[in-house]
């Protein structure tokens, strides 16, 4: 069983989110003009980044062994609440990503 150092884990996720801001081309194929969160009464999306032609939806999951395909499909459904003709990209970051780098 893997013991999780919560401080290291938080630093990892902050690093991943920070990396999205600093090196967006590592994750998406455009440089965002704006990055933020999105929510309404029923749902939220952790990170939304966009430029004039593209929009990326990013979900950060803190659980072990998440089903990334399921989370991505849920993210696609959530993103349908945002009306846009921009090219869409979907990304899921999880605790497994952190554990695999240790």
N, C-alpha and C positions, 0 to 999 in steps of 0.2 A: 504494500500500500504506500502511496506517495504522500508524504506530509507536505502540505502547502503552506509556505511562508506568506501570510496575507500581505505583509508590507511589500515583499518582492513582487507578489502577484499584482498589487495595485500599481506599483512602479512599472511593471511590464505593460499593463493595459494603458496607463497614461502614456508610456513610450510609444505604443502602437498608435494611439490617437494623435499624439504629437507628430509622429512620423507621417500620418496621413496629411497633416497640415504642412509639414516641411518638405516631404517627398511625395506629393500626390501622384506623380506618374508611376510610382511603384505599385499603386493600387488601382488607379483609374487612368484612362487615356486622355485626360485633359487637366488643365490647371484651373481649379475652381476660382470663381470670382467671389463667392460667398459660401460659408460653411456654418451650419448651425443644427438645431434640433427641430423636430416638428411634432406637434401633438394636437389632438382635439379631445372631445369628451370621452371617446371610447378607446383610443389607441395612441401610441407614440412611436416615433422612429428616432433612434439614438443620434444618428448623424445624417444630415442631408447636405450635399455639396453640389454646386452647379455653376455653369458658365452660360454663355448665350445659346449653346447648342446641346449641352449634355447635362444630365443630372444623375447623381449617385446616391444610393440609399445604403446606409451602413448600420448593421445591428451588432452590438457587443453583448455577448452572453457570458455570464460568470459561472455557469454550471459545468460539471464534468461531462464529457461525452455527449454533447448535444448533436442532434441530427441536423447537420448544416443544411441539407437539402430541404427538410421540412421548414426550418427557420427561414430559408431563402424564399420558399413558396409563400409563407406567411408575410414576409416583407413585401413580396410582389402584390399581395392582396392589400396590405396597408398602403402601399404607394399609390394604389389606384384612387385613393382619396385626394391625391394631389393632381390637379389637372395641369397637364403640360404635354407639349408635343416634342419635348427634348428627348434625345437618345438616353435610355435608362440603363444603369449599371447597378448590380446588387452585390453586396459584400457582407459576409458574416465572420466576425472575429470571436473566438471562444477561448475558454480556459485551456482546452487541449492545445491550442497554439502556444500558450505560455509553457505548458508542461513539456511539449516536444522540443523546446529550445533549451531546457535545463541540461 
